[in-house]
Amino acid sequence: MSRTESHSPRADGSSTEDRRRIIRIDRTDPIQRMRWRCPNNHTTWEPTNSHAYCASCARHVGLDPEHYELLDARTGERVSWARIELE
């Protein structure tokens, strides 16, 4: 490595500052209920075991109703189920 090269530090996830923020969803709030959707854009998902189950997906042939991430309709970001806390 030459003296002109520089390396910036990278987050490795070992620090609390590195972890991704937890998303809290209030399922009783109709606005939040519409904001958070299954990856197929349905709002009929329910929490189960370690994932979300979408009743609308279950009614469609060829769609898997079990999801391990939710779609934030406001930002378009897919959020891992591990980062979600339900209130």
Backbone as a printed PyTorch tensor [residue, N CA C, xyz], in Angstrom:
tensor([[[  0.8510,  -1.1760,   0.0000],
         [  0.0000,   0.0000,   0.0000],
         [  0.8930,   1.2340,   0.0000]],

        [[  0.6000,   2.1610,  -0.8810],
         [  1.3890,   3.3860,  -0.9300],
         [  0.8840,   4.3740,   0.1030]],

        [[  1.6710,   5.3900,   0.3650],
         [  1.3030,   6.4060,   1.3550],
         [  0.1120,   7.2450,   0.8980]],

        [[ -0.1620,   7.2760,  -0.3930],
         [ -1.2690,   8.0940,  -0.8870],
         [ -2.6180,   7.3990,  -0.7470]],

        [[ -2.6040,   6.0830,  -0.5670],
         [ -3.8580,   5.3620,  -0.3800],
         [ -4.3520,   5.5750,   1.0410]],

        [[ -5.6420,   5.6820,   1.1560],
         [ -6.2100,   5.8030,   2.5050],
         [ -7.3240,   4.7940,   2.6630]],

        [[ -7.4880,   4.3630,   3.8590],
         [ -8.5530,   3.4230,   4.1780],
         [ -9.4500,   4.0770,   5.2150]],

        [[-10.7260,   4.0920,   4.9110],
         [-11.6540,   4.6100,   5.9040],
         [-12.1810,   3.4410,   6.7150]],

        [[-12.4220,   3.6600,   7.9960],
         [-12.9240,   2.5690,   8.8220],
         [-14.3060,   2.1370,   8.3680]],

        [[-14.5860,   0.8580,   8.4720],
         [-15.8910,   0.3200,   8.1040],
         [-16.5560,  -0.2690,   9.3290]],

        [[-17.8690,  -0.1710,   9.3570],
         [-18.6360,  -0.7570,  10.4430],
         [-18.6760,  -2.2680,  10.2670]],

        [[-18.4030,  -2.9880,  11.3470],
         [-18.4630,  -4.4480,  11.2760],
         [-19.6190,  -5.0160,  12.0820]],

        [[-20.4310,  -4.1520,  12.6750],
         [-21.5980,  -4.6040,  13.4110],
         [-21.3350,  -4.9510,  14.8600]],

        [[-20.0890,  -4.8430,  15.3120],
         [-19.7730,  -5.2400,  16.6810],
         [-20.0880,  -4.1480,  17.7070]],

        [[-20.2800,  -2.9450,  17.2540],
         [-20.5730,  -1.8330,  18.1550],
         [-22.0580,  -1.4890,  18.1100]],

        [[-22.5840,  -0.9540,  19.2050],
         [-23.9910,  -0.5380,  19.2060],
         [-24.2250,   0.5880,  18.2100]],

        [[-23.2060,   1.3630,  17.9050],
         [-23.3490,   2.4350,  16.9140],
         [-23.4660,   1.8790,  15.4990]],

        [[-22.9920,   0.6420,  15.2980],
         [-23.0310,   0.0210,  13.9730],
         [-24.3770,  -0.6080,  13.6500]],

        [[-25.1250,  -0.9880,  14.6560],
         [-26.3550,  -1.7390,  14.3890],
         [-27.4120,  -0.8490,  13.7370]],

        [[-28.2600,  -1.4700,  12.9930],
         [-29.3290,  -0.7480,  12.3000],
         [-30.4270,  -0.4450,  13.2970]],

        [[-31.0970,   0.6520,  13.1020],
         [-32.1110,   1.0670,  14.0680],
         [-33.3240,   0.1470,  14.0410]],

        [[-33.9390,   0.0090,  15.2040],
         [-35.1460,  -0.7970,  15.3560],
         [-36.3350,   0.0450,  14.8950]],

        [[-37.2360,  -0.5690,  14.1600],
         [-38.4480,   0.0940,  13.6830],
         [-39.5920,  -0.3470,  14.5900]],

        [[-40.2820,   0.6130,  15.1930],
         [-41.4360,   0.3060,  16.0320],
         [-42.7120,   0.6280,  15.2610]],

        [[-43.5990,  -0.3450,  15.1850],
         [-44.8490,  -0.1870,  14.4470],
         [-46.0090,  -0.3280,  15.4160]],

        [[-46.8390,   0.7010,  15.4810],
         [-48.0530,   0.6600,  16.2940],
         [-49.1750,   0.1320,  15.4160]],

        [[-49.5510,  -1.1190,  15.6140],
         [-50.5540,  -1.7620,  14.7480],
         [-51.9530,  -1.2170,  14.9790]],

        [[-52.1680,  -0.4380,  16.0500],
         [-53.4860,   0.1520,  16.2760],
         [-53.6480,   1.4830,  15.5560]],

        [[-52.5630,   2.0280,  15.0300],
         [-52.5860,   3.3040,  14.3090],
         [-52.8800,   3.0330,  12.8290]],

        [[-54.0310,   3.5070,  12.3050],
         [-54.3880,   3.2190,  10.9100],
         [-53.3830,   3.7600,   9.8940]],

        [[-52.7230,   4.8510,  10.2120],
         [-51.7320,   5.4090,   9.2840],
         [-50.5220,   4.4810,   9.1950]],

        [[-50.0300,   4.0180,  10.3410],
         [-48.9050,   3.0760,  10.3170],
         [-49.3320,   1.7500,   9.7030]],

        [[-50.5580,   1.3580,   9.9220],
         [-51.0830,   0.1120,   9.3610],
         [-51.0090,   0.1540,   7.8250]],

        [[-51.3000,   1.2980,   7.2370],
         [-51.2370,   1.4410,   5.7770],
         [-49.8070,   1.6240,   5.2740]],

        [[-48.9410,   2.1780,   6.1100],
         [-47.5590,   2.4350,   5.6990],
         [-46.7560,   1.1480,   5.5500]],

        [[-46.9160,   0.2160,   6.4820],
         [-46.1100,  -1.0060,   6.4840],
         [-46.8610,  -2.1250,   5.7820]],

        [[-46.2320,  -2.6910,   4.7640],
         [-46.8820,  -3.6620,   3.8880],
         [-45.9970,  -4.8780,   3.6800]],

        [[-46.6160,  -5.9490,   3.2300],
         [-45.8130,  -7.1140,   2.8550],
         [-45.0530,  -6.7330,   1.5770]],

        [[-44.0380,  -7.4840,   1.1890],
         [-43.2800,  -7.1510,  -0.0240],
         [-44.1240,  -7.1060,  -1.3010]],

        [[-45.3340,  -7.6830,  -1.2600],
         [-46.2310,  -7.6360,  -2.4210],
         [-47.2300,  -6.4900,  -2.3200]],

        [[-46.9710,  -5.5680,  -1.3980],
         [-47.7340,  -4.3230,  -1.2390],
         [-49.1090,  -4.5120,  -0.5830]],

        [[-49.3040,  -5.5930,   0.1540],
         [-50.5690,  -5.8150,   0.8610],
         [-50.4680,  -5.3150,   2.3040]],

        [[-51.5840,  -4.8680,   2.8430],
         [-51.6190,  -4.3860,   4.2330],
         [-52.2490,  -5.4060,   5.1780]],

        [[-52.5170,  -6.5990,   4.7090],
         [-53.2370,  -7.6010,   5.5050],
         [-52.3070,  -8.5870,   6.2100]],

        [[-51.1040,  -8.1630,   6.5350],
         [-50.1610,  -9.0500,   7.1970],
         [-50.3970,  -9.0430,   8.7110]],

        [[-50.0380, -10.1560,   9.3250],
         [-50.1270, -10.3210,  10.7790],
         [-48.8300, -10.9590,  11.2690]],

        [[-48.4150, -10.6150,  12.4850],
         [-47.2080, -11.2550,  13.0190],
         [-47.4730, -12.7110,  13.3880]],

        [[-46.4970, -13.5540,  13.1490],
         [-46.5790, -14.9530,  13.5420],
         [-45.1610, -15.4670,  13.7720]],

        [[-44.9690, -16.2470,  14.7930],
         [-43.6610, -16.8140,  15.1360],
         [-42.5270, -15.8220,  14.8600]],

        [[-41.7380, -16.0500,  13.8430],
         [-40.5890, -15.1780,  13.5710],
         [-40.7000, -14.4910,  12.2100]],

        [[-41.9290, -14.2440,  11.7620],
         [-42.1240, -13.6040,  10.4670],
         [-43.5350, -13.0170,  10.3900]],

        [[-43.8600, -12.4550,   9.2400],
         [-45.2040, -11.9060,   8.9950],
         [-45.9390, -12.8240,   8.0270]],

        [[-47.2270, -12.9880,   8.2640],
         [-48.0760, -13.8020,   7.3990],
         [-49.0860, -12.8760,   6.7340]],

        [[-49.1800, -12.9300,   5.4110],
         [-50.0790, -12.0520,   4.6690],
         [-51.2710, -12.8460,   4.1210]],

        [[-52.4640, -12.4980,   4.5940],
         [-53.6810, -13.1880,   4.1620],
         [-53.9600, -12.9450,   2.6780]],

        [[-53.6730, -11.7640,   2.1700],
         [-53.8950, -11.4780,   0.7460],
         [-52.9860, -12.3350,  -0.1290]],

        [[-51.7320, -12.4760,   0.2600],
         [-50.8120, -13.3250,  -0.5030],
         [-51.2880, -14.7770,  -0.4960]],

        [[-51.8320, -15.2140,   0.6480],
         [-52.2950, -16.5970,   0.7780],
         [-53.4490, -16.8870,  -0.1830]],

        [[-54.2290, -15.8720,  -0.5240],
         [-55.3580, -16.0670,  -1.4380],
         [-54.9400, -16.0830,  -2.9090]],

        [[-53.7220, -15.6760,  -3.2050],
         [-53.2380, -15.6520,  -4.5840],
         [-52.3690, -16.8730,  -4.8670]],

        [[-52.6650, -17.5650,  -5.9430],
         [-51.8750, -18.7250,  -6.3510],
         [-50.4810, -18.2470,  -6.7540]],

        [[-49.4830, -18.9060,  -6.2400],
         [-48.1120, -18.5890,  -6.6160],
         [-47.4270, -17.5750,  -5.7260]],

        [[-48.1320, -16.9720,  -4.7680],
         [-47.5000, -16.0220,  -3.8530],
         [-47.2720, -16.6840,  -2.5030]],

        [[-46.0820, -16.5390,  -1.9760],
         [-45.7620, -17.0700,  -0.6520],
         [-46.3110, -16.1060,   0.3940]],

        [[-47.1490, -16.5700,   1.3210],
         [-47.7370, -15.6720,   2.3180],
         [-46.8180, -15.3760,   3.4990]],

        [[-45.6870, -16.0780,   3.5960],
         [-44.7670, -15.8730,   4.7140],
         [-43.6390, -14.9460,   4.2910]],

        [[-43.4500, -13.8790,   5.0800],
         [-42.4490, -12.8610,   4.7280],
         [-41.5330, -12.5830,   5.9090]],

        [[-40.2630, -12.3600,   5.6030],
         [-39.2550, -12.0780,   6.6200],
         [-38.7710, -10.6360,   6.5260]],

        [[-39.5240,  -9.8260,   5.8080],
         [-39.2760,  -8.3900,   5.7340],
         [-40.5850,  -7.6980,   5.3800]],

        [[-40.6660,  -6.4190,   5.7340],
         [-41.8270,  -5.6090,   5.3840],
         [-41.3800,  -4.4500,   4.5140]],

        [[-42.2960,  -3.9440,   3.7440],
         [-42.0410,  -2.8180,   2.8570],
         [-42.5490,  -1.5440,   3.5100]],

        [[-41.6890,  -0.5350,   3.5930],
         [-42.0960,   0.7820,   4.0660],
         [-42.6250,   1.5230,   2.8430]],

        [[-43.9410,   1.7060,   2.7560],
         [-44.5510,   2.3240,   1.5780],
         [-44.1240,   3.7770,   1.4110]],

        [[-43.7190,   4.4230,   2.4870],
         [-43.2890,   5.8230,   2.4010],
         [-41.9270,   5.9600,   1.7260]],

        [[-40.9850,   5.0860,   2.0920],
         [-39.6210,   5.2080,   1.5740],
         [-39.2730,   4.1930,   0.5010]],

        [[-40.0460,   3.0990,   0.4190],
         [-39.7270,   2.0290,  -0.5140],
         [-38.6980,   1.0540,   0.0290]],

        [[-38.2320,   1.2680,   1.2550],
         [-37.2190,   0.4040,   1.8680],
         [-37.8530,  -0.8980,   2.3480]],

        [[-37.1440,  -1.9910,   2.1340],
         [-37.5420,  -3.2780,   2.6950],
         [-36.8050,  -3.4360,   4.0170]],

        [[-37.5500,  -3.7160,   5.0820],
         [-37.0000,  -3.7850,   6.4170],
         [-37.0880,  -5.2240,   6.9250]],

        [[-35.9650,  -5.7520,   7.3820],
         [-35.9070,  -7.1030,   7.9090],
         [-36.8100,  -7.2500,   9.1390]],

        [[-37.4750,  -8.3900,   9.2340],
         [-38.3720,  -8.6640,  10.3570],
         [-37.6130,  -8.5780,  11.6930]],

        [[-36.3240,  -8.8960,  11.6840],
         [-35.5130,  -8.8420,  12.9020],
         [-35.3900,  -7.4270,  13.4470]],

        [[-35.5800,  -6.4180,  12.6130],
         [-35.4680,  -5.0100,  13.0480],
         [-36.8080,  -4.4280,  13.4960]],

        [[-37.8790,  -5.2010,  13.4100],
         [-39.2150,  -4.6680,  13.6750],
         [-39.7000,  -5.0710,  15.0650]],

        [[-40.2230,  -4.0900,  15.7880],
         [-40.8800,  -4.3270,  17.0640],
         [-42.3090,  -3.8190,  16.9370]],

        [[-43.2640,  -4.6500,  17.3390],
         [-44.6620,  -4.2710,  17.2550],
         [-45.1490,  -3.7680,  18.6030]],

        [[-45.9410,  -2.7080,  18.5610],
         [-46.5070,  -2.1340,  19.7880],
         [-47.9840,  -2.3780,  19.8210]]])
